[in-house]
């Protein structure tokens, strides 16, 4: 079922415009698998080289101690997961990780901090990191929690390219997963990010016990952001012992592939990223995800100075599939 798509030149002033209804996306999910993948691959080829994958590396620059109670997160102080509260990482360690990621082919470097939201001193320190990483010639991304007025502008001035802030799940399921904030708080931060002229990285997590209709509602919410995000990370829940979702039933792998396809069709110009949970996926499932329109991955997992098994495994898989890293985008 083809849903009508309005002009892609939507702007923030047209927040009420609906490009995709939840019902239309539910119809996409219900499409015969071969037809859905064909449509997603066709859309993908209209906008991207089908054999290029953008490589991003994520570094936790401040781990643990988060006061939020997001049910999927091992970094919450409310859950006993064995994750220790650590302070902000020194600049030299961040740069070492960025250089190692770049040497392994990553073109975007994302810095994540386990905060409800950053204080001014945090913004100042992260801004220094952003400037230093950008000077290496890499795209920069940060995920620091909720932003207050003016903070996105400070990050932009430091040279930040992307800000990540996920919607996590469908509006009617959000409060089943998180109780220390409302989803509207996330939307408010995204508005500040757009207002500062930053690109948006925003997606969600599937496999948390939501229904297919709720997965469709999440995709609809993302696709109807105006404009929709430039990067859309789709995370498959990693059920961490000690979190409330430790015993969540695993999502069927083909349902995850369908989610990727729906994201590609509804957000044709976005980088759709395979994010958390990818290491638990077989090569065959990952290959189907690339066929369905995924064209970005998180690459490497920790501070690296040499190649590690995760990086090498990804390089082998990309070689088998004939995929190549997307070229870096020159810094403006």
N, C-alpha and C positions, 0 to 999 in steps of 0.2 A: 504494500500500500504506500503510495507516494503522498507525502504530506506537503502542502504548499510552503514554499520558502520565500520570505520577503527579501527585499534588497539587502545585501550583505553590508551596506554602508550604515547600518544601525549605529547610533551613538548613545552616550549615557543619557541624553535628553529624551530617549524613547524607551524608558525602562518598562513601559506597559505593553510594548509590542510583543506579541506571542508568535514566535516562528514555528514552534513545535508544541503541540498539545501532548499531555501525558498519554492520552488515548492513542494518538498516532504513533508514539514510541512503543507502546504496548503492542501495537500491530506489527511494528518492526520486529520486536522480540519474537513474535509468533510466526514470522515468515519462515518457510522451509529453509533449513540451514544453508544449503547450496545457493539458494537465491539470495539470502541475506549476505553471504560472503561475497558473492559476485557483485552485488550492488555496492557494498562497502569498498571493495577493491577498485571498482570503477570510479567511485568518488575520489578515492585516494590518488589514483593516477591522474586525475584532472588537476591536482594541486601540488603533488610531490613526486619526486623521483621514487618509484616503488622499491628500489633497492638501496636506499640510503636510510640510515638510522642515526638520529642525533644522540650523542653520548653525554650524559650528565653524571656528575659525581656529587654525592651528598655527604657532608661532614657534620657531625654533631659537635658544635663549638661550645655547647653548654648542656650537659647531660643530667637528667634526673632532677628530683626536687620540685616538680611542677605541682601547683596546688589544685589544678583541675581534676575532674574525675572521669575523663573520657574512658569508657569501658574497654577500649581496645589497647590502651596505652600503658606500656610497662614503666614509663617515666613518672607516673603519678605518685605523689607521696602517700596517697591513700591505699595503695596496693603493695603487697609484699612480693616483689618480683626479683629482688636481688640486685636491682639497679641502684648504684650509689649516686648520691647527689655530688656533682662535681662543679667547680667554678668555671668561669669563662676561660677558654683555651688561650694560651699566649699567641701573639701574632706570628712568631717564628714557626710555631707548630702548624698553624693554619696555612701559612705560605708553603711549608714543606709538603703538606697534603695536596695543595693546589698544584704545585709543580709536578708531583708524582702523578696526579690525575691527568694533567695535560700531557705528560710524557707517554701515558698509556692511551691517549687518543681522545680524552674527554674535552669537550669544547665549552661546557657550562659547569660552573661550580656553585653548588648550593650550600649555604651555611644555615644550620638549624639550631635553635636554642629552645630548651624546655622552660618557657616562661608563659604565664598567663598573658603578659604583655611586657615589653621592655620599659625600663626606667630611662631617664635622660642619660645617665652615665653609661648605660648599656648601648644606647644609640650611638653615643660618641665613640665607644670602642669598636662597635661593629662597623661604623662608617670607615674607620681606619683600615679594617680588614677588607672591606669592599674596594676601597681605593687601591690597596696593594694587589689584590687578586685581579682587578681589572687591568692594572698595569702589566700583568703577564700576558694580556691579550685574550683572556677568557671572558665569556658572558658570566654575569653574576646573578645569583638568586639568593634570597634570604627568606627564612620562615621563622618568625620571632613571636608569634602570637598576635593578640589584638593590638592595633595601633591607635594612638590618640591623635587628635588634630595636630598637624604640623610634623609628625614623625615621618610620615611617608615622604614629605618634601625633603627632609633632611637626608633620608636614605637615597633619594633620587639625586640630590646634589653631590653625594659621595660617589655616584656612578653606578648605582644599582640598576640592573636591567629588568629583573623579574621579582615579584613578591609572591610567595606561595602562601595560600590560606584556603584550605579545603572546606567544602560544605559538609563533608563526611557522608551524609545520607539524606534520605527523603525528608521533607519538612515534617511529615506526620510520624516519623520514626525517630527523629533526632533526640527527643527528650527521653526515649528509651535507652539511649546510649550515653548522653551527656546531661548532667543535672546542674552544673556550675555555671552555665551560660546558656543563652538562647541562640538559635541559629541566626537570628537577626543581628546579633553581635558580630558574627562572621561577615554578614552582608554589609554591615556598616564599615568594617575594616576594608573590604573590597572596594567600597565606594571611595574611601580615602586614598587607596592605592591608585585607582583610576584618576582621581582628581589631581594626583601628583604627576600624572603622565607616565606611570610605570606600567609595564606589561604584567599581565595577571597569569599566575600558575594556580589553577584551582580544579580540583576533582573530588574524588570521594573514595570510600571503602565499601567493598561488597563482601558478602559472606558473613555478615554480622547477625543473621537471622531475619533479614528483611525479605519481603515477598518480591516476586518479579515486578509487580505493579509499583512497588516502592523503588526498585532499581530504575524503572522507567521514569518515575517522578524525579529522581535525582538527575538523570540525564536531561530531562525536560528543563529543570531549574537551571542547570549549567548552560544549556543551549539557548535559553531565553535571556541570559545576562546580556546586556547591551553595551558593548559588544561581548560576544562569548569569549572565554579565556583563550589566550594564545597557546598555553600549554595546559593539558588536561591529564593529570596523573590518575590512573585507575589502579587502586590498591586492592589486592586480595588479602583478606584478613589473615594475619599471622596470629594464631591463638596462643598467647603467651601465658604460661602457668602463673597464677596469682592475680590475673586480671579477671573481671567479671565475665569476659567472653572466652575464657580458657577452654570451655567445653562446647563452644559453638560448632555446629555441624559444618563440615567442609562444603563449600559451594561446588556444584558439578562443574568440571573444567570447561565443558562446552557452553555452559551458561555464562561463564566468564568471557569466553570468546565472543558470544553474542553481545555482551555488554560493550566490549571493545568495538565491535562492528556498529552498534547503535551510536556510540560516541563519534566514530568517524563520519557516519552519514549525517548526523545532526550538527556537527561542528567541523565542516570540511577543511578549513584552513588551519585548524589547531594541530599542534604536536600532541599526539595521543601517546602517553607514556606508560609502559609497563613498570610498575613501581613495586611496592611491598608485596611479598608473596611470590615473586618471580623465581626465587631460588628453589622453591618447592615444586615448580612446574617442570614437567618433562620437556625435552627438546621439541617433541611433536606439538604439544600445546602452545609453546612459545611460537613455533613456526606458523600455527594457525592464527595466532594473535597478530603476527606481522602481516599475514595475508588479509586479515580483517581490517587492517589500517593502522595498527600501532607503528609508530616510527620514531620512538624515543625510548631509552631505557636508563635506569640508574645503573651505573657501571662502577664496580669496586664498592667496598663497604667501610673501610677504615683508613686510618693514616697509612699511606703507602710510600715506600721508598724504592721498592722493586716490584716486579710482577707478582701477583698472588694467584692462588687457584681459581678464585672467582673471575678475575679478569681473563685469565688464560682460557677458562671454560667458555666465556662469552666470545672470545676471539675465535675459538674452534667452531662454535655454533654459527657465528656470522660467516665463517669461511664455508661451512657446509651449505649454507643457504645462499651464498653469493651476495651477501649484504656488505656494505661498506659504510664507514663512518661519514656522516654529513660534514661538509666543510664548515669551519668556524665562520661566524658572521663577524666582519670587521667592526670593532668598537667605533661608535659614533664620536 
